[in-house]
Amino acid sequence: MIISAVKEIHKNIKKHNEDNDVSKRTKEAQKITKIWQETVCNGTTIKSEVAISTKNNKKIDIIDFQDKIAYELKVSGNNPHHEFYKDIMKVLVYNEYQTDNEKIKKLVFITETI
């Protein structure tokens, strides 16, 4: 459900044109992420913008606490490998502050096909 929701939202919002306006693309990416989070999060077992620790302001896009899965979305297909490694680090730091039964077991990294 979480992955299929973002695919549908992306398809309906993302403008596949040659517009290189960084501001427009950033706002579009933020809109896709926000709608995705609002669509799939229930506030109890699935939450958005979860802080990785109390010591910094980094957040994980969505965590499914029941299945112990973190979801990170990179709307732009540009340089996804940079974001992927940052997201791995966010999960590792998050897990450092959790008990064994609260740790994330899986990271799902979602990005456009490039």
DSSP file (Angstrom, degrees, kcal/mol; ACC not computed):
  #  RESIDUE AA STRUCTURE BP1 BP2  ACC     N-H-->O    O-->H-N    N-H-->O    O-->H-N    TCO  KAPPA ALPHA  PHI   PSI    X-CA   Y-CA   Z-CA
    1    1 A M     >        0   0    0      0, 0.0     4,-2.0     0, 0.0     5,-0.2   0.000 360.0 360.0 360.0 -41.6    0.0    0.0    0.0
    2    2 A I  H  >  +     0   0    0      2,-0.2     4,-1.5     1,-0.2     5,-0.1   0.909 360.0  40.4 -66.8 -42.9    2.8    2.5    0.9
    3    3 A I  H  > S+     0   0    0      2,-0.2     4,-1.9     1,-0.2    -1,-0.2   0.913 115.0  50.3 -73.7 -43.0    4.7    2.0   -2.3
    4    4 A S  H  > S+     0   0    0      1,-0.2     4,-2.0     2,-0.2    -2,-0.2   0.862 107.9  55.9 -64.4 -33.3    1.6    1.8   -4.6
    5    5 A A  H  X S+     0   0    0     -4,-2.0     4,-2.5     1,-0.2    -1,-0.2   0.928 107.8  46.6 -64.0 -45.3    0.3    5.0   -3.0
    6    6 A V  H  X S+     0   0    0     -4,-1.5     4,-2.7     1,-0.2     5,-0.2   0.867 109.7  54.8 -68.2 -33.8    3.5    7.0   -3.9
    7    7 A K  H  X S+     0   0    0     -4,-1.9     4,-2.3     2,-0.2    -1,-0.2   0.933 111.5  44.1 -61.9 -44.8    3.5    5.6   -7.4
    8    8 A E  H  X S+     0   0    0     -4,-2.0     4,-1.9     2,-0.2    -2,-0.2   0.914 115.0  47.7 -67.3 -44.1   -0.1    6.9   -8.0
    9    9 A I  H  X S+     0   0    0     -4,-2.5     4,-1.6     2,-0.2     5,-0.3   0.921 112.6  49.6 -63.0 -44.4    0.6   10.3   -6.3
   10   10 A H  H  X S+     0   0    0     -4,-2.7     4,-2.6     1,-0.2     3,-0.3   0.926 109.7  51.2 -60.5 -45.8    3.8   10.7   -8.3
   11   11 A K  H  < S+     0   0    0     -4,-2.3    -1,-0.2     1,-0.2    -2,-0.2   0.869 113.3  45.4 -60.4 -38.0    2.0    9.9  -11.6
   12   12 A N  H  < S+     0   0    0     -4,-1.9    -1,-0.2    -5,-0.1    -2,-0.2   0.730 125.8  27.2 -79.9 -22.9   -0.8   12.4  -10.9
   13   13 A I  H  < S+     0   0    0     -4,-1.6    -2,-0.2    -3,-0.3    -3,-0.2   0.818  90.8  97.5-108.5 -41.9    1.5   15.3   -9.8
   14   14 A K     <  -     0   0    0     -4,-2.6     2,-0.7    -5,-0.3    11,-0.0  -0.274  61.4-146.2 -61.6 128.0    4.9   15.0  -11.4
   15   15 A K        -     0   0    0      4,-0.0     2,-1.5     2,-0.0    -1,-0.1  -0.851   3.3-155.6 -96.0 115.0    5.2   17.1  -14.5
   16   16 A H        +     0   0    0     -2,-0.7     2,-0.2     2,-0.1    -2,-0.0  -0.631  49.7 118.9 -92.0  80.2    7.5   15.4  -17.1
   17   17 A N  S    S-     0   0    0     -2,-1.5    -2,-0.0     2,-0.2     0, 0.0  -0.748  77.0-101.9-132.9-178.1    8.6   18.5  -18.9
   18   18 A E        +     0   0    0     -2,-0.2     2,-0.4     2,-0.0    -2,-0.1   0.236  68.6 135.1 -93.3  13.2   11.8   20.3  -19.7
   19   19 A D        -     0   0    0      1,-0.1    -2,-0.2    -4,-0.1    -4,-0.0  -0.497  33.8-172.0 -66.9 119.4   11.3   23.0  -17.1
   20   20 A N        +     0   0    0     -2,-0.4     2,-0.8     4,-0.0    -1,-0.1   0.139  36.1 135.3-100.0  19.4   14.6   23.4  -15.2
   21   21 A D     >  -     0   0    0      1,-0.2     4,-2.2     2,-0.1     5,-0.2  -0.584  41.2-161.5 -71.7 107.4   13.3   25.7  -12.6
   22   22 A V  H  > S+     0   0    0     -2,-0.8     4,-2.5     1,-0.2     5,-0.2   0.876  87.4  54.7 -60.6 -40.0   14.8   24.3   -9.4
   23   23 A S  H  > S+     0   0    0      1,-0.2     4,-2.4     2,-0.2    -1,-0.2   0.918 108.9  47.3 -61.8 -44.4   12.3   26.1   -7.2
   24   24 A K  H  > S+     0   0    0      1,-0.2     4,-2.3     2,-0.2    -1,-0.2   0.911 113.3  48.3 -63.3 -43.0    9.3   24.6   -9.1
   25   25 A R  H  X S+     0   0    0     -4,-2.2     4,-2.4     2,-0.2    -2,-0.2   0.882 111.0  50.9 -66.6 -37.8   10.8   21.1   -9.0
   26   26 A T  H  X S+     0   0    0     -4,-2.5     4,-2.5     2,-0.2    -2,-0.2   0.935 111.5  47.1 -64.5 -46.3   11.5   21.4   -5.2
   27   27 A K  H  X S+     0   0    0     -4,-2.4     4,-2.2     1,-0.2    -2,-0.2   0.886 111.8  51.4 -62.5 -39.0    8.0   22.5   -4.5
   28   28 A E  H  X S+     0   0    0     -4,-2.3     4,-2.4     2,-0.2    -1,-0.2   0.916 110.6  48.2 -63.7 -43.9    6.6   19.6   -6.6
   29   29 A A  H  X S+     0   0    0     -4,-2.4     4,-2.3     1,-0.2    -2,-0.2   0.903 111.8  49.6 -63.4 -42.3    8.8   17.1   -4.8
   30   30 A Q  H  X S+     0   0    0     -4,-2.5     4,-2.6     2,-0.2    -1,-0.2   0.889 110.5  50.9 -64.4 -39.0    7.7   18.5   -1.4
   31   31 A K  H  X S+     0   0    0     -4,-2.2     4,-2.6     2,-0.2     5,-0.3   0.923 110.0  49.1 -64.7 -44.9    4.0   18.3   -2.5
   32   32 A I  H  X S+     0   0    0     -4,-2.4     4,-2.3     1,-0.2    -2,-0.2   0.932 113.7  46.5 -59.8 -46.8    4.4   14.7   -3.6
   33   33 A T  H  X S+     0   0    0     -4,-2.3     4,-2.5     2,-0.2    -2,-0.2   0.918 113.0  48.7 -63.2 -44.5    6.1   13.7   -0.3
   34   34 A K  H  X S+     0   0    0     -4,-2.6     4,-2.6     2,-0.2    -2,-0.2   0.926 113.1  45.9 -63.9 -46.2    3.5   15.6    1.8
   35   35 A I  H  X S+     0   0    0     -4,-2.6     4,-2.1     2,-0.2    -1,-0.2   0.907 112.5  52.2 -64.0 -40.8    0.5   14.0    0.1
   36   36 A W  H  X S+     0   0    0     -4,-2.3     4,-2.1    -5,-0.3     5,-0.3   0.936 111.4  46.2 -59.4 -48.0    2.1   10.6    0.2
   37   37 A Q  H  X S+     0   0    0     -4,-2.5     4,-2.1     1,-0.2    -2,-0.2   0.919 113.1  48.8 -62.9 -44.1    2.7   10.9    4.0
   38   38 A E  H  < S+     0   0    0     -4,-2.6    -1,-0.2     1,-0.2    -2,-0.2   0.834 112.3  50.7 -64.6 -31.8   -0.9   12.2    4.6
   39   39 A T  H  < S+     0   0    0     -4,-2.1    -2,-0.2    -5,-0.2    -1,-0.2   0.896 121.0  27.8 -73.3 -42.2   -2.3    9.3    2.5
   40   40 A V  H  < S+     0   0    0     -4,-2.1     2,-0.2    -5,-0.2    -2,-0.2   0.696  96.9  92.9-100.3 -19.9   -0.6    6.4    4.2
   41   41 A C     <  -     0   0    0     -4,-2.1     6,-0.2    -5,-0.3    23,-0.1  -0.553  41.2-178.5 -82.7 139.5    0.2    7.5    7.7
   42   42 A N        -     0   0    0      4,-1.4     5,-0.2    -2,-0.2    -1,-0.1   0.404  43.2-119.7-113.4  -1.4   -2.4    6.6   10.5
   43   43 A G  S    S+     0   0    0      3,-1.9     4,-0.1     1,-0.1    -2,-0.1   0.360  99.0  55.2  81.9  -7.2   -0.6    8.3   13.4
   44   44 A T  S    S+     0   0    0      2,-0.3    -1,-0.1     3,-0.0     3,-0.1   0.682 121.8   8.1-119.2 -67.8   -0.2    5.1   15.4
   45   45 A T  S    S+     0   0    0      1,-0.2    20,-3.0    20,-0.1    21,-0.7   0.695 132.3  44.4 -93.6 -19.8    1.5    2.2   13.5
   46   46 A I  E    S+A   64   0A   0     18,-0.2    -3,-1.9    19,-0.1    -4,-1.4  -0.971  73.7 170.5-127.7 116.7    2.6    4.3   10.5
   47   47 A K  E     -A   63   0A   0     16,-2.3    16,-2.7    -2,-0.5     2,-0.3  -0.892  20.6-139.7-127.7 154.6    4.1    7.7   11.1
   48   48 A S  E    S+A   62   0A   0     -2,-0.3    14,-0.3    14,-0.2    13,-0.2  -0.746  75.5  19.6-110.9 160.5    5.9   10.4    9.1
   49   49 A E  E    S-     0   0A   0     12,-1.9     2,-0.5    11,-0.3    12,-0.2   0.917  74.9-176.9  51.1  54.3    8.8   12.6    9.8
   50   50 A V  E     -A   60   0A   0     10,-2.0    10,-2.6    -3,-0.2    -1,-0.2  -0.725  25.6-122.6 -86.4 122.8   10.1   10.5   12.6
   51   51 A A  E     -A   59   0A   0     -2,-0.5     8,-0.2     8,-0.2     3,-0.1  -0.364   8.7-146.5 -63.9 139.6   13.2   12.0   14.3
   52   52 A I  S    S-     0   0    0      6,-2.2     2,-0.3     1,-0.2    45,-0.3   0.741  76.0 -16.7 -81.5 -22.3   16.2    9.7   14.2
   53   53 A S        -     0   0    0      5,-0.4     3,-0.5     3,-0.3    -1,-0.2  -0.970  61.2-109.3-165.2 172.9   17.4   11.0   17.6
   54   54 A T  S    S+     0   0    0     -2,-0.3     3,-0.0     1,-0.2    -1,-0.0   0.503 109.0  69.6 -86.4  -4.4   17.0   13.8   20.1
   55   55 A K  S    S+     0   0    0      2,-0.0     2,-0.3     0, 0.0    -1,-0.2   0.517 106.9  18.3 -95.0  -6.1   20.5   15.1   19.2
   56   56 A N  S    S-     0   0    0     -3,-0.5    -3,-0.3     2,-0.1    -4,-0.1  -0.915  72.5-114.6-151.9 178.8   19.8   16.3   15.7
   57   57 A N        +     0   0    0     -2,-0.3     2,-0.1    -6,-0.1    -3,-0.1   0.209  65.3 127.7-107.8  16.4   16.9   17.3   13.4
   58   58 A K        -     0   0    0     -7,-0.0    -6,-2.2    -5,-0.0    -5,-0.4  -0.477  38.7-168.3 -72.5 143.3   17.2   14.5   10.8
   59   59 A K  E     -A   51   0A   0     -8,-0.2     2,-0.4    -2,-0.1    -8,-0.2  -0.952  23.5-126.7-136.3 153.2   14.0   12.6   10.1
   60   60 A I  E     -A   50   0A   0    -10,-2.6   -10,-2.0    -2,-0.3   -11,-0.3  -0.845  24.8-132.2 -96.6 134.4   12.9    9.5    8.3
   61   61 A D  E    S-     0   0A   0     -2,-0.4   -12,-1.9     1,-0.2     2,-0.3   0.931  82.1  -6.8 -53.3 -55.4   10.0   10.1    5.8
   62   62 A I  E     -AB  48  71A   0      9,-1.9     9,-3.3   -14,-0.3     2,-0.4  -0.998  59.1-166.3-144.9 139.3    7.8    7.2    7.0
   63   63 A I  E     -AB  47  70A   0    -16,-2.7   -16,-2.3    -2,-0.3     2,-0.9  -0.996  11.9-154.0-125.8 129.8    8.2    4.4    9.5
   64   64 A D  E  >> -AB  46  69A   0      5,-3.2     5,-1.8    -2,-0.4     4,-1.3  -0.879  14.3-172.1 -94.6 101.7    5.8    1.4    9.6
   65   65 A F  T  45S+     0   0    0    -20,-3.0    -1,-0.2    -2,-0.9   -19,-0.1   0.779  78.7  57.6 -71.3 -27.2    6.3    0.5   13.3
   66   66 A Q  T  45S+     0   0    0    -21,-0.7    -1,-0.2     1,-0.2   -20,-0.1   0.940 120.6  27.0 -68.3 -46.5    4.3   -2.7   13.0
   67   67 A D  T  45S-     0   0    0    -22,-0.2    -2,-0.2     2,-0.1    -1,-0.2   0.493 105.4-126.2 -94.2  -4.4    6.5   -4.2   10.3
   68   68 A K  T  <5 +     0   0    0     -4,-1.3    37,-2.8     1,-0.2    38,-1.4   0.921  58.8 145.2  60.0  48.4    9.6   -2.2   11.4
   69   69 A I  E   < -Bc  64 106A   0     -5,-1.8    -5,-3.2    35,-0.2     2,-0.4  -0.968  38.3-153.3-121.4 130.7   10.2   -0.7    7.9
   70   70 A A  E     -Bc  63 107A   0     36,-2.8    38,-3.2    -2,-0.4     2,-0.5  -0.837   9.9-158.4 -98.7 140.0   11.5    2.7    7.1
   71   71 A Y  E     -Bc  62 108A   0     -9,-3.3    -9,-1.9    -2,-0.4     2,-0.4  -0.978   8.7-175.5-120.5 128.4   10.5    4.4    3.8
   72   72 A E  E     - c   0 109A   0     36,-2.6    38,-3.1    -2,-0.5     2,-0.5  -0.985   9.5-155.2-124.0 135.3   12.5    7.1    2.2
   73   73 A L  E     - c   0 110A   0     -2,-0.4     2,-0.6    36,-0.2    38,-0.2  -0.937  13.3-176.7-115.6 127.5   11.5    9.0   -0.9
   74   74 A K  E     - c   0 111A   0     36,-3.3    38,-0.8    -2,-0.5    -2,-0.0  -0.914   7.5-173.0-117.8  98.7   13.8   10.7   -3.4
   75   75 A V        +     0   0    0     -2,-0.6    37,-0.3    36,-0.2     2,-0.2   0.914  66.4  66.7 -63.9 -45.3   11.4   12.3   -5.9
   76   76 A S  S    S-     0   0    0      1,-0.1    36,-0.1     2,-0.1    38,-0.1  -0.553  74.2-145.2 -77.3 140.1   14.1   13.5   -8.3
   77   77 A G        +     0   0    0     -2,-0.2     2,-0.3    36,-0.1    -1,-0.1   0.456  64.6 117.2 -80.8  -0.1   16.1   10.8  -10.0
   78   78 A N  S    S-     0   0    0      1,-0.2    -2,-0.1     2,-0.1    34,-0.0  -0.545  90.9 -17.7 -74.5 127.6   19.2   13.0   -9.8
   79   79 A N  S >> S+     0   0    0     -2,-0.3     4,-1.1     1,-0.1     3,-0.9   0.860  73.5 167.7  49.6  49.2   22.1   11.5   -7.8
   80   80 A P  H 3>  +     0   0    0      0, 0.0     4,-2.7     0, 0.0     5,-0.2   0.805  68.1  67.5 -63.9 -26.5   20.0    8.9   -5.9
   81   81 A H  H 3> S+     0   0    0      1,-0.2     4,-1.9     2,-0.2     5,-0.2   0.858  97.1  53.3 -63.5 -33.8   23.1    7.2   -4.6
   82   82 A H  H <> S+     0   0    0     -3,-0.9     4,-1.6     2,-0.2    -1,-0.2   0.945 112.9  42.7 -63.6 -46.7   24.0   10.2   -2.5
   83   83 A E  H  X S+     0   0    0     -4,-1.1     4,-2.6     1,-0.2    -2,-0.2   0.879 109.6  59.1 -67.0 -37.7   20.5   10.2   -0.8
   84   84 A F  H  X S+     0   0    0     -4,-2.7     4,-2.0     1,-0.2    -1,-0.2   0.923 107.1  45.5 -57.9 -46.9   20.6    6.4   -0.5
   85   85 A Y  H  X S+     0   0    0     -4,-1.9     4,-1.9     1,-0.2    -1,-0.2   0.869 111.9  51.8 -68.1 -35.4   23.7    6.4    1.6
   86   86 A K  H  X S+     0   0    0     -4,-1.6     4,-2.0     1,-0.2    -1,-0.2   0.898 109.6  50.7 -64.6 -38.9   22.4    9.3    3.8
   87   87 A D  H  X S+     0   0    0     -4,-2.6     4,-1.9     2,-0.2    -2,-0.2   0.863 106.7  53.6 -68.9 -35.5   19.2    7.3    4.4
   88   88 A I  H  X S+     0   0    0     -4,-2.0     4,-2.3     1,-0.2    -1,-0.2   0.927 109.3  49.5 -61.0 -44.0   21.1    4.2    5.4
   89   89 A M  H  X S+     0   0    0     -4,-1.9     4,-2.7     1,-0.2     5,-0.2   0.882 106.7  55.4 -64.1 -37.5   23.0    6.4    8.0
   90   90 A K  H  X S+     0   0    0     -4,-2.0     4,-2.7     1,-0.2    -1,-0.2   0.915 109.5  46.7 -61.8 -41.8   19.7    7.8    9.3
   91   91 A V  H  X S+     0   0    0     -4,-1.9     4,-2.7     2,-0.2    13,-0.2   0.916 111.8  50.8 -66.5 -42.4   18.4    4.2    9.9
   92   92 A L  H  X S+     0   0    0     -4,-2.3     4,-1.3     2,-0.2    -2,-0.2   0.923 113.3  44.9 -61.4 -44.3   21.6    3.2   11.6
   93   93 A V  H  X S+     0   0    0     -4,-2.7     4,-0.8     2,-0.2     3,-0.4   0.934 112.0  52.5 -65.4 -45.4   21.5    6.3   13.9
   94   94 A Y  H >< S+     0   0    0     -4,-2.7     3,-1.3     1,-0.2    -2,-0.2   0.931 108.5  51.0 -53.4 -47.8   17.8    5.7   14.6
   95   95 A N  H >< S+     0   0    0     -4,-2.7     3,-1.4     1,-0.3    -1,-0.2   0.786  98.4  66.1 -64.7 -27.7   18.5    2.1   15.6
   96   96 A E  H 3< S+     0   0    0     -4,-1.3    -1,-0.3    -3,-0.4    -2,-0.2   0.788 104.6  45.6 -62.1 -26.8   21.3    3.2   18.0
   97   97 A Y  T << S+     0   0    0     -3,-1.3     2,-0.3    -4,-0.8    -1,-0.3   0.279 103.5  81.7-100.5   9.0   18.6    4.9   20.1
   98   98 A Q  S <  S-     0   0    0     -3,-1.4     2,-0.1    -4,-0.1     5,-0.1  -0.778  78.4-113.0-115.8 156.9   16.1    2.1   20.1
   99   99 A T    >>  -     0   0    0     -2,-0.3     3,-1.8     1,-0.1     4,-0.8  -0.405  45.2 -97.7 -75.6 165.7   15.6   -1.2   22.1
  100  100 A D  G >4 S+     0   0    0      1,-0.3     3,-0.7     2,-0.2    -1,-0.1   0.865 124.3  50.4 -55.7 -40.1   16.1   -4.4   20.1
  101  101 A N  G 34 S+     0   0    0      1,-0.2    -1,-0.3     3,-0.0    -3,-0.0   0.532 111.2  50.1 -80.5  -2.5   12.3   -4.8   19.5
  102  102 A E  G <4 S+     0   0    0     -3,-1.8    -1,-0.2    -7,-0.1    -2,-0.2   0.458  84.0 115.9-107.2  -5.1   11.9   -1.2   18.3
  103  103 A K  S << S-     0   0    0     -4,-0.8     2,-0.3    -3,-0.7    -8,-0.0  -0.322  72.6-109.1 -71.1 147.0   14.7   -1.2   15.7
  104  104 A I        -     0   0    0    -13,-0.2   -35,-0.2     1,-0.1   -36,-0.1  -0.565  29.0-172.4 -72.1 134.2   14.0   -0.8   12.0
  105  105 A K        +     0   0    0    -37,-2.8     2,-0.3    -2,-0.3   -36,-0.2   0.641  65.3  28.6-101.4 -20.0   14.6   -4.1   10.2
  106  106 A K  E     -c   69   0A   0    -38,-1.4   -36,-2.8     2,-0.0     2,-0.5  -1.000  58.5-152.8-148.4 142.1   14.3   -2.9    6.6
  107  107 A L  E     -c   70   0A   0     -2,-0.3     2,-0.6   -38,-0.2   -36,-0.2  -0.973   8.3-162.9-114.5 127.6   14.8    0.3    4.5
  108  108 A V  E     -c   71   0A   0    -38,-3.2   -36,-2.6    -2,-0.5     2,-0.6  -0.952   7.7-164.6-110.0 114.8   12.8    0.9    1.4
  109  109 A F  E     -c   72   0A   0     -2,-0.6     2,-0.5   -38,-0.2   -36,-0.2  -0.885   6.2-166.9-102.5 122.0   14.3    3.6   -0.8
  110  110 A I  E     +c   73   0A   0    -38,-3.1   -36,-3.3    -2,-0.6     2,-0.3  -0.931  19.1 146.6-115.8 129.0   12.0    4.9   -3.4
  111  111 A T  E     -c   74   0A   0     -2,-0.5   -36,-0.2   -38,-0.2   -34,-0.1  -0.947  47.4 -84.3-149.4 169.9   13.2    7.1   -6.3
  112  112 A E        -     0   0    0    -38,-0.8     2,-0.4    -2,-0.3   -36,-0.0  -0.356  47.0-104.5 -71.4 156.1   12.4    7.7  -10.0
  113  113 A T              0   0    0      1,-0.1   -36,-0.1    -2,-0.1    -1,-0.1  -0.685 360.0 360.0 -75.9 133.3   13.8    5.6  -12.7
  114  114 A I              0   0    0     -2,-0.4    -1,-0.1   -37,-0.1    -2,-0.0   0.419 360.0 360.0-112.8 360.0   16.5    7.5  -14.4
